[in-house]
Amino acid sequence: MKTKLLLLISLSVSIGACSTEEEVLSPLWGIEYSEENSASFAMGSVNQYIDQTKTTYIVKTAQLRNVSSNVFTLLYTFDSGEAMELKVVKRTIDTNFWFPGNDGGNQLLSVIFKGELLSLDTDSKVSIQPRTEENKVATFTTLHTTNKGLFDGAIGRVPLLK
C-alpha cells in the first residue's frame, strides 16, 4: 500500500513538472519565455542611413512580447533614449517577416520609431531567429522607408516575454 502511494505521488510530481515545462516553452518559437529583467542583456545596433548620413543606435534593452495569439511586438530601446517598436504576425515556421507580406505567411505589420509610424516600402523585412542555446532570439532588420531612409541592423540576445 505504501509503495503504491509513493508511486502515485512520484507520478503526480512528474506530471506536474512536465506540464509546467510545457507552459514555459513557446510552441511558435521553440524557446522558453524569459523573465522581464533579461531585456537588458540584449546586444547590437541599428543604423539609419539618410542620403550620405549614417546614425547608429546602440541597443539598451530589447524584448519580443506576445500581445495576442500570434501577434508579437519587438521593442528596442536605445542608449540615446529613442525606441523602435515592430509589430509582426507569426503564422509559419519561417523566420522572415515581410511588409506587407501575405495573409497566409509571416508579416511585418508596422514600425514605430520615435513615436512616429514609419511609411515602409515593400522591401522591408525583419528576421527573428530563435537561438535555443541562449534561450533568446536574434533579430535582423532591413527597413526601407519613404521618408526616413534605411534602417539596417542586428540585435541579439532578445528575450521572449509573455
Buried (B, 14 or more C-beta within 10 A) or exposed (E): EEEEEEEEEEEEEEEEEEEEEEEEEBEBBEBBBBEEEBBBBBEBBBBBEEEEEEEEBBBBBBBBBBEEEEBBBBBBBBEEEBBBBBBBBBBEEEBBBBBEBEEEBBBBBBBBBEEEEBEBEEEBBBBBBBEEEBBBBBBBBEBBBEEBBBBBBBBBBBBBBE
